[in-house]
Amino acid sequence: MANESKVVRGSGGAQKDVSLGPACLIFVVIGAVCLSVGMIALAALISGSQGKRAAYSVREQIVPWVEQSSLSKIDRTHIVERLTELSVAMEREELTTRQLSRLVLRMTDSPVLQWGVVEQLNQKAQASTMTDAEKGEFRVECDRWLRTASEGRLNIHDMEFAVQNVATKDQRSGRLTIRDDANEERLREFQRRIAAISDKYSMTSDAFDKSVSQVFLTLIDDALAKKD
């Protein structure tokens, strides 16, 4: 079809946008949200413009999901405020099809909205009987992994692989929750996995001073940077 579209990745992992057909966008929005964040598809959304449909999905699905997430209160507040602003812009048809498609990718493919589980695992490690050196290394690797996410290098599948032995995924909501048996051995395995991913992209161990919400908002701003 002439209007068919998709998002592809280059050999270096960079995303390349290819023109999207408006008729396909709502299926991308609903499908991506359901697969990556675990929302329930809105079967009733069979009419109206793509912007209004996307706005409804953000307002009725993603915002409540974030509000009930394990992210810190301040991160939840900042993210919800930005999502609410986005839903208004979508409702008014102020965003282009390409901007909407990039937003879908940022909001559903990135693991940032699930980062609460990483913060909880770090808290669990800091409260454990690990040595001070081990606790420090664990904290550094968590920060290093957030830096990796901030550069758009991580996807939700990386997150699910990393937490495989320390968290469970609710099949209905997609929410990740720490396992009761997430002992020090399992925490060390989680650390090894995130370190390996960060190593793959040559991430520095320098201090990373951005919060989860700041990383998410940067990803959103990047999606909106261009109208075409």
LOROGU-552078 format. One record per atom (N, C-alpha, C, CB): residue in three letters; x, y, z. Coordinates in steps of 0.1 Angstrom, whole numbers, padded with zeros to 4 digits, always signed. Glycine has a CB too. Layout:
alaXYZ...
END
This chain:
met+0008-0012+0000met+0000+0000+0000met+0009+0012+0000met-0010+0000+0012ala+0004+0023-0006ala+0012+0035-0008ala+0014+0042+0006ala+0006+0045-0017asn+0005+0041+0015asn+0006+0048+0028asn+0011+0039+0039asn-0007+0053+0032glu+0015+0027+0036glu+0020+0018+0046glu+0033+0023+0052glu+0022+0004+0041ser+0035+0021+0065ser+0047+0026+0072ser+0052+0017+0083ser+0044+0040+0078lys+0064+0020+0087lys+0070+0013+0099lys+0081+0021+0104lys+0074-0001+0095val+0087+0017+0116val+0099+0022+0121val+0109+0012+0121val+0096+0028+0136val+0121+0015+0115val+0132+0005+0114val+0144+0010+0121val+0135+0002+0099arg+0153+0001+0124arg+0165+0004+0131arg+0177+0002+0122arg+0167-0004+0144gly+0187+0011+0123gly+0199+0010+0115gly+0208+0000+0121gly+0205+0024+0113ser+0219-0003+0115ser+0229-0012+0120ser+0234-0008+0134ser+0240-0015+0111gly+0235+0005+0137gly+0240+0010+0149gly+0229+0011+0160gly+0246+0023+0147gly+0217+0007+0157gly+0206+0007+0167gly+0198+0020+0166gly+0212+0006+0181ala+0202+0029+0157ala+0194+0042+0157ala+0181+0039+0150ala+0202+0053+0150gln+0171+0046+0154gln+0158+0045+0148gln+0157+0054+0136gln+0147+0048+0158lys+0151+0048+0125lys+0148+0056+0113lys+0133+0056+0110lys+0156+0050+0101asp+0128+0068+0109asp+0113+0069+0106asp+0110+0068+0091asp+0108+0082+0112val+0100+0060+0088val+0095+0059+0075val+0081+0063+0075val+0097+0044+0069ser+0076+0070+0065ser+0063+0076+0066ser+0052+0067+0070ser+0060+0082+0052leu+0043+0071+0078leu+0032+0063+0083leu+0019+0067+0077leu+0032+0064+0098gly+0010+0057+0075gly-0003+0059+0070gly-0013+0062+0081gly-0008+0048+0061pro-0021+0072+0081pro-0030+0076+0092pro-0039+0064+0096pro-0038+0088+0089ala-0043+0057+0086ala-0053+0046+0089ala-0048+0035+0098ala-0058+0040+0076cys-0034+0034+0098cys-0028+0023+0106cys-0025+0027+0120cys-0016+0018+0099leu-0025+0040+0123leu-0019+0045+0136leu-0026+0040+0148leu-0019+0060+0136ile-0039+0039+0148ile-0047+0035+0160ile-0044+0021+0164ile-0061+0037+0158phe-0041+0012+0153phe-0038-0002+0156phe-0024-0003+0162phe-0039-0010+0143val-0015+0006+0158val-0002+0007+0164val-0003+0011+0178val+0008+0017+0156val-0011+0022+0181val-0012+0027+0194val-0017+0016+0204val-0021+0039+0195ile-0028+0010+0200ile-0035+0000+0209ile-0026-0012+0210ile-0048-0003+0204gly-0021-0017+0199gly-0013-0029+0199gly+0000-0027+0207gly-0009-0033+0185ala+0007-0016+0205ala+0020-0014+0212ala+0017-0012+0227ala+0027-0002+0207val+0007-0005+0231val+0004-0003+0245val+0001-0017+0252val-0008+0007+0247cys-0007-0025+0245cys-0011-0038+0251cys+0001-0047+0252cys-0022-0044+0242leu+0009-0047+0243leu+0021-0056+0243leu+0032-0052+0253leu+0027-0058+0229ser+0035-0039+0253ser+0046-0034+0260ser+0043-0029+0274ser+0052-0023+0253val+0031-0024+0277val+0028-0019+0290val+0017-0027+0296val+0023-0004+0289gly+0010-0036+0288gly+0000-0045+0294gly-0013-0039+0296gly+0005-0050+0307met-0017-0028+0288met-0030-0022+0289met-0040-0031+0282met-0030-0008+0284ile-0053-0028+0285ile-0064-0035+0279ile-0068-0027+0266ile-0076-0037+0288ala-0069-0034+0255ala-0072-0027+0242ala-0086-0021+0243ala-0071-0037+0231leu-0088-0009+0238leu-0101-0003+0238leu-0108-0006+0225leu-0099+0013+0239ala-0116-0017+0226ala-0123-0022+0214ala-0133-0012+0209ala-0129-0035+0217ala-0138-0004+0218ala-0149+0006+0214ala-0144+0017+0205ala-0155+0011+0226leu-0130+0018+0204leu-0125+0030+0197leu-0125+0026+0182leu-0110+0033+0201ile-0136+0028+0176ile-0138+0024+0162ile-0142+0037+0153ile-0148+0013+0160ser-0142+0048+0159ser-0146+0060+0152ser-0138+0072+0157ser-0161+0063+0153gly-0139+0083+0150gly-0132+0095+0154gly-0118+0096+0148gly-0130+0096+0169ser-0111+0107+0150ser-0098+0109+0144ser-0087+0102+0152ser-0095+0124+0143gln-0076+0100+0146gln-0065+0093+0152gln-0060+0101+0164gln-0053+0091+0142gly-0060+0114+0164gly-0055+0122+0176gly-0064+0120+0188gly-0054+0136+0172lys-0077+0120+0185lys-0087+0118+0196lys-0086+0104+0202lys-0101+0121+0191arg-0084+0094+0193arg-0082+0080+0198arg-0069+0079+0207arg-0081+0071+0186ala-0059+0085+0202ala-0046+0084+0209ala-0048+0091+0223ala-0035+0091+0201ala-0055+0103+0223ala-0057+0110+0235ala-0065+0102+0245ala-0064+0123+0232tyr-0075+0095+0240tyr-0083+0087+0249tyr-0074+0075+0255tyr-0095+0081+0241ser-0066+0069+0247ser-0057+0059+0252ser-0048+0063+0262ser-0049+0052+0240val-0042+0075+0260val-0032+0081+0270val-0040+0084+0283val-0025+0094+0264arg-0051+0091+0282arg-0059+0096+0293arg-0065+0084+0301arg-0069+0105+0289glu-0070+0074+0294glu-0078+0064+0301glu-0070+0051+0304glu-0090+0060+0293gln-0059+0050+0298gln-0050+0038+0300gln-0037+0041+0306gln-0048+0030+0287ile-0029+0049+0299ile-0015+0051+0304ile-0014+0059+0316ile-0007+0057+0293val-0022+0070+0317val-0021+0078+0329val-0025+0070+0342val-0031+0090+0328pro-0036+0063+0342pro-0040+0055+0354pro-0029+0045+0357pro-0053+0048+0352trp-0023+0039+0347trp-0013+0029+0348trp-0001+0035+0356trp-0008+0023+0335val+0003+0047+0351val+0015+0054+0358val+0011+0057+0372val+0019+0066+0350glu-0001+0062+0374glu-0005+0066+0388glu-0004+0055+0398glu-0019+0072+0387gln-0006+0043+0393gln-0006+0031+0402gln+0007+0024+0401gln-0017+0022+0398ser+0017+0029+0394ser+0030+0023+0393ser+0038+0024+0406ser+0038+0028+0381ser+0050+0017+0406ser+0059+0018+0418ser+0069+0029+0416ser+0065+0005+0420leu+0068+0038+0406leu+0077+0049+0405leu+0075+0058+0417leu+0074+0057+0392ser+0085+0066+0420ser+0084+0075+0431ser+0073+0085+0429ser+0098+0083+0434lys+0068+0091+0440lys+0056+0100+0438lys+0060+0112+0430lys+0052+0105+0452ile+0071+0117+0431ile+0075+0129+0424ile+0077+0126+0409ile+0088+0135+0429asp+0082+0114+0406asp+0083+0110+0392asp+0069+0107+0386asp+0092+0097+0390arg+0061+0101+0393arg+0047+0099+0388arg+0040+0112+0385arg+0039+0091+0399thr+0042+0122+0394thr+0035+0135+0392thr+0040+0142+0380thr+0038+0144+0404his+0053+0142+0378his+0059+0149+0366his+0054+0142+0353his+0074+0149+0367ile+0055+0128+0353ile+0051+0121+0341ile+0036+0122+0338ile+0054+0106+0343val+0028+0122+0348val+0013+0123+0346val+0010+0137+0341val+0006+0120+0359glu+0017+0147+0346glu+0014+0161+0341glu+0018+0162+0326glu+0023+0171+0349arg+0029+0156+0322arg+0033+0157+0308arg+0023+0149+0299arg+0047+0152+0306leu+0019+0137+0304leu+0010+0129+0296leu-0003+0136+0295leu+0008+0115+0303thr-0008+0143+0305thr-0020+0150+0304thr-0019+0161+0294thr-0024+0156+0318glu-0008+0168+0294glu-0006+0179+0284glu-0006+0173+0270glu+0008+0186+0286leu+0000+0161+0268leu+0001+0154+0255leu-0013+0150+0251leu+0009+0142+0256ser-0022+0146+0260ser-0035+0141+0256ser-0043+0153+0251ser-0042+0134+0268val-0041+0165+0257val-0048+0177+0253val-0044+0181+0239val-0046+0189+0263ala-0031+0180+0236ala-0026+0183+0223ala-0031+0173+0212ala-0010+0183+0223met-0032+0160+0216met-0037+0150+0207met-0052+0153+0204met-0035+0136+0213glu-0059+0156+0215glu-0074+0159+0213glu-0076+0170+0204glu-0080+0162+0227arg-0067+0180+0204arg-0069+0192+0195arg-0063+0190+0181arg-0062+0204+0202glu-0058+0178+0179glu-0052+0174+0166glu-0040+0183+0163glu-0062+0176+0155glu-0032+0186+0174glu-0020+0195+0172glu-0007+0188+0168glu-0018+0203+0185leu-0008+0174+0169leu+0004+0166+0166leu+0002+0160+0152leu+0006+0156+0177thr+0013+0159+0145thr+0013+0152+0132thr+0013+0137+0134thr+0025+0156+0124thr+0010+0130+0123thr+0010+0115+0124thr+0023+0110+0127thr+0005+0110+0110arg+0034+0116+0122arg+0047+0111+0125arg+0051+0114+0140arg+0058+0119+0116gln+0046+0125+0145gln+0049+0128+0160gln+0041+0117+0168gln+0044+0142+0163leu+0029+0114+0165leu+0021+0104+0172leu+0028+0091+0171leu+0007+0103+0166ser+0033+0087+0160ser+0039+0074+0159ser+0052+0073+0167ser+0043+0071+0144arg+0060+0084+0167arg+0072+0084+0175arg+0069+0084+0190arg+0081+0097+0172leu+0058+0091+0194leu+0053+0090+0208leu+0050+0076+0212leu+0042+0100+0210val+0043+0069+0204val+0039+0055+0206val+0051+0047+0209val+0031+0049+0195leu+0061+0049+0201leu+0074+0041+0203leu+0080+0044+0216leu+0083+0044+0191arg+0081+0057+0219arg+0088+0061+0232arg+0080+0056+0244arg+0089+0076+0232met+0067+0057+0243met+0059+0054+0255met+0058+0039+0258met+0046+0060+0254thr+0059+0031+0247thr+0056+0017+0248thr+0069+0008+0247thr+0046+0012+0239asp+0079+0012+0239asp+0090+0004+0237asp+0101+0007+0248asp+0096+0007+0224ser+0101+0019+0253ser+0111+0022+0264ser+0106+0016+0277ser+0112+0037+0266pro+0116+0011+0285pro+0112+0005+0298pro+0111+0015+0310pro+0122-0006+0302val+0112+0028+0307val+0113+0038+0317val+0100+0038+0326val+0114+0052+0311leu+0089+0036+0321leu+0077+0036+0329leu+0076+0024+0339leu+0064+0035+0321gln+0085+0014+0337gln+0086+0003+0346gln+0098+0004+0356gln+0087-0010+0338trp+0104+0016+0356trp+0117+0017+0363trp+0115+0017+0378trp+0123+0031+0360gly+0103+0017+0383gly+0101+0016+0397gly+0106+0003+0403gly+0086+0017+0400val+0106-0008+0395val+0111-0021+0400val+0126-0020+0401val+0107-0032+0390val+0133-0013+0393val+0147-0011+0394val+0151-0004+0407val+0153-0004+0381glu+0143+0007+0409glu+0146+0015+0422glu+0143+0006+0434glu+0137+0027+0422gln+0133-0002+0434gln+0130-0011+0445gln+0141-0021+0447gln+0117-0018+0443leu+0146-0027+0436leu+0157-0036+0437leu+0170-0030+0443leu+0160-0043+0423asn+0172-0018+0439asn+0184-0011+0444asn+0182-0009+0459asn+0186+0003+0437gln+0170-0005+0464gln+0167-0003+0478gln+0169-0016+0485gln+0153+0002+0480lys+0164-0027+0479lys+0166-0040+0485lys+0181-0044+0487lys+0158-0051+0477ala+0189-0041+0477ala+0203-0044+0477ala+0210-0035+0488ala+0210-0041+0464gln+0206-0023+0489gln+0212-0014+0499gln+0208-0018+0513gln+0208+0001+0497ala+0197-0025+0515ala+0193-0029+0528ala+0198-0043+0531ala+0178-0028+0529ser+0205-0050+0522ser+0209-0063+0523ser+0222-0064+0531ser+0211-0070+0510thr+0227-0076+0532thr+0240-0079+0539thr+0252-0078+0530thr+0240-0092+0547met+0250-0073+0518met+0261-0072+0508met+0271-0062+0515met+0256-0066+0495thr+0283-0063+0510thr+0294-0054+0515thr+0291-0040+0510thr+0308-0059+0511asp+0297-0031+0516asp+0295-0017+0512asp+0300-0015+0498asp+0303-0007+0521ala+0311-0022+0494ala+0316-0021+0480ala+0306-0027+0470ala+0329-0028+0479glu+0300-0038+0474glu+0290-0044+0465glu+0277-0035+0464glu+0285-0058+0471lys+0273-0029+0475lys+0262-0020+0474lys+0265-0008+0465lys+0258-0015+0488gly+0277-0002+0467gly+0281+0009+0458gly+0281+0005+0444gly+0294+0014+0463glu+0286-0007+0440glu+0287-0011+0427glu+0273-0013+0421glu+0295-0024+0425phe+0264-0019+0429phe+0250-0021+0425phe+0243-0008+0421phe+0242-0029+0436arg+0245+0002+0430arg+0239+0015+0428arg+0244+0021+0415arg+0242+0024+0440val+0257+0020+0413val+0264+0026+0401val+0258+0019+0388val+0279+0024+0401glu+0256+0006+0389glu+0251-0001+0377glu+0237+0002+0374glu+0252-0016+0379cys+0229+0005+0384cys+0215+0009+0382cys+0215+0023+0375cys+0207+0010+0395asp+0223+0032+0380asp+0224+0045+0374asp+0229+0044+0359asp+0234+0055+0382arg+0239+0036+0358arg+0245+0034+0344arg+0234+0028+0335arg+0257+0024+0345trp+0226+0020+0340trp+0215+0014+0331trp+0205+0025+0328trp+0208+0002+0338leu+0202+0034+0337leu+0192+0045+0334leu+0198+0054+0324leu+0189+0053+0347arg+0211+0056+0324arg+0218+0064+0313arg+0216+0057+0300arg+0233+0065+0317thr+0217+0044+0300thr+0215+0036+0288thr+0201+0038+0282thr+0218+0021+0290ala+0191+0038+0292ala+0177+0040+0288ala+0175+0054+0282ala+0168+0038+0300ser+0182+0064+0288ser+0181+0078+0284ser+0185+0080+0270ser+0188+0087+0294glu+0194+0072+0265glu+0199+0073+0252glu+0191+0065+0242glu+0214+0069+0251gly+0180+0060+0247gly+0171+0052+0238gly+0176+0038+0234gly+0168+0060+0226arg+0186+0033+0242arg+0192+0020+0239arg+0184+0008+0244arg+0206+0020+0244leu+0176+0010+0254leu+0169-0001+0260leu+0154-0002+0255leu+0168+0000+0275asn+0149-0014+0254asn+0135-0016+0251asn+0129-0025+0263asn+0133-0023+0238ile+0116-0027+0262ile+0109-0034+0273ile+0114-0048+0274ile+0094-0033+0271his+0118-0054+0263his+0123-0068+0264his+0136-0069+0271his+0125-0074+0250asp+0145-0059+0270asp+0157-0058+0278asp+0154-0058+0293asp+0166-0046+0275met+0144-0050+0297met+0139-0049+0311met+0134-0063+0316met+0128-0038+0312glu+0126-0069+0308glu+0120-0082+0312glu+0131-0092+0314glu+0109-0086+0303phe+0141-0092+0305phe+0151-0102+0306phe+0160-0099+0318phe+0160-0101+0293ala+0163-0087+0321ala+0171-0083+0332ala+0165-0087+0346ala+0174-0068+0332val+0152-0085+0347val+0145-0088+0360val+0139-0102+0360val+0134-0078+0362gln+0142-0110+0351gln+0136-0124+0350gln+0136-0132+0363gln+0143-0131+0339asn+0147-0131+0370asn+0149-0139+0383asn+0145-0131+0395asn+0163-0144+0384val+0142-0118+0394val+0139-0110+0406val+0125-0104+0406val+0150-0099+0407ala+0118-0105+0395ala+0105-0099+0395ala+0095-0108+0386ala+0106-0085+0388thr+0082-0106+0388thr+0072-0112+0381thr+0064-0102+0373thr+0063-0121+0390lys+0058-0106+0362lys+0050-0097+0354lys+0035-0101+0354lys+0055-0098+0339asp+0027-0092+0358asp+0013-0094+0358asp+0008-0095+0343asp+0005-0083+0366gln+0001-0106+0340gln-0002-0108+0326gln-0013-0099+0321gln-0007-0122+0324arg-0021-0094+0330arg-0032-0084+0326arg-0027-0070+0325arg-0043-0085+0336ser-0019-0065+0334ser-0015-0051+0334ser-0001-0050+0328ser-0016-0046+0348gly+0007-0060+0328gly+0021-0059+0324gly+0030-0054+0335gly+0022-0051+0312arg+0025-0051+0347arg+0032-0045+0357arg+0043-0055+0363arg+0023-0040+0368leu+0055-0050+0365leu+0065-0058+0371leu+0066-0056+0386leu+0079-0055+0365thr+0067-0068+0394thr+0067-0067+0408thr+0078-0076+0413thr+0053-0072+0414ile+0085-0071+0423ile+0096-0078+0429ile+0092-0092+0435ile+0104-0070+0440arg+0099-0102+0432arg+0096-0115+0438arg+0100-0116+0453arg+0103-0127+0430asp+0093-0124+0460asp+0096-0126+0474asp+0109-0132+0476asp+0085-0134+0481asp+0113-0141+0467asp+0126-0148+0468asp+0138-0141+0461asp+0124-0162+0462ala+0136-0128+0459ala+0147-0120+0453ala+0158-0118+0463ala+0142-0106+0448asn+0166-0129+0465asn+0177-0128+0475asn+0190-0122+0469asn+0180-0143+0480glu+0200-0122+0477glu+0213-0115+0472glu+0218-0122+0460glu+0223-0115+0483glu+0217-0135+0459glu+0222-0142+0447glu+0215-0137+0434glu+0221-0157+0449arg+0202-0136+0436arg+0194-0132+0424arg+0196-0117+0421arg+0179-0134+0427leu+0199-0109+0432leu+0202-0095+0429leu+0215-0093+0422leu+0203-0087+0443arg+0225-0102+0425arg+0238-0101+0418arg+0236-0105+0404arg+0248-0111+0425glu+0227-0115+0401glu+0225-0119+0387glu+0218-0107+0379glu+0216-0131+0387phe+0209-0101+0386phe+0203-0089+0379phe+0214-0078+0376phe+0192-0083+0389gln+0222-0076+0386gln+0233-0066+0384gln+0242-0070+0372gln+0242-0065+0396arg+0245-0083+0371arg+0254-0088+0360arg+0247-0086+0347arg+0257-0103+0362arg+0234-0088+0346arg+0227-0086+0334arg+0226-0072+0329arg+0212-0092+0335ile+0223-0063+0338ile+0222-0049+0334ile+0236-0043+0331ile+0216-0040+0345ala+0246-0048+0338ala+0260-0044+0335ala+0264-0048+0321ala+0270-0049+0345ala+0260-0060+0317ala+0264-0066+0304ala+0257-0057+0293ala+0259-0080+0303ile+0245-0053+0295ile+0238-0045+0285ile+0244-0031+0284ile+0223-0044+0289ser+0248-0025+0296ser+0254-0012+0296ser+0268-0013+0289ser+0256-0007+0310asp+0275-0024+0292asp+0288-0027+0285asp+0287-0027+0270asp+0295-0040+0291lys+0276-0033+0266lys+0274-0035+0251lys+0273-0022+0244lys+0260-0042+0249tyr+0268-0011+0251tyr+0267+0002+0245tyr+0278+0011+0251tyr+0254+0008+0248ser+0288+0006+0257ser+0300+0013+0262ser+0295+0025+0271ser+0308+0019+0251met+0286+0023+0280met+0281+0033+0289met+0291+0036+0300met+0268+0029+0295thr+0294+0049+0302thr+0303+0053+0313thr+0297+0051+0327thr+0307+0068+0311ser+0306+0050+0336ser+0302+0048+0350ser+0302+0062+0358ser+0311+0038+0358asp+0303+0072+0350asp+0302+0086+0357asp+0289+0088+0363asp+0305+0097+0346ala+0288+0096+0373ala+0275+0099+0380ala+0265+0104+0370ala+0277+0109+0391phe+0253+0098+0371phe+0242+0102+0363phe+0231+0109+0371phe+0236+0090+0355asp+0229+0122+0369asp+0221+0130+0378asp+0207+0132+0374asp+0228+0143+0381lys+0202+0125+0364lys+0188+0127+0359lys+0179+0117+0366lys+0187+0125+0344ser+0167+0122+0369ser+0157+0113+0375ser+0150+0105+0364ser+0147+0122+0384val+0142+0095+0369val+0134+0087+0359val+0125+0096+0351val+0126+0076+0366ser+0118+0105+0358ser+0109+0114+0350ser+0116+0123+0340ser+0100+0122+0360gln+0128+0128+0344gln+0135+0136+0335gln+0139+0128+0322gln+0148+0142+0342val+0143+0116+0324val+0146+0107+0313val+0134+0105+0304val+0152+0094+0318phe+0123+0102+0310phe+0111+0100+0302phe+0107+0113+0295phe+0099+0096+0312leu+0107+0124+0301leu+0103+0137+0295leu+0113+0140+0283leu+0103+0148+0305thr+0126+0136+0285thr+0135+0139+0274thr+0132+0130+0262thr+0149+0135+0278leu+0128+0117+0264leu+0124+0109+0253leu+0111+0114+0246leu+0121+0094+0259ile+0102+0119+0254ile+0090+0125+0248ile+0093+0138+0240ile+0080+0129+0259asp+0102+0146+0245asp+0106+0158+0238asp+0113+0155+0225asp+0115+0167+0247asp+0121+0144+0225asp+0128+0140+0213asp+0118+0135+0203asp+0137+0129+0217ala+0107+0129+0207ala+0097+0124+0198ala+0089+0135+0191ala+0087+0115+0205leu+0088+0147+0198leu+0081+0158+0193leu+0090+0168+0186leu+0073+0165+0204ala+0103+0166+0186ala+0112+0176+0181ala+0109+0180+0167ala+0126+0171+0183lys+0105+0170+0159lys+0102+0173+0144lys+0088+0170+0141lys+0112+0164+0135lys+0082+0177+0132lys+0068+0175+0129lys+0067+0165+0117lys+0061+0188+0125asp+0077+0164+0109asp+0077+0155+0098asp+0081+0141+0101asp+0085+0160+0086
END
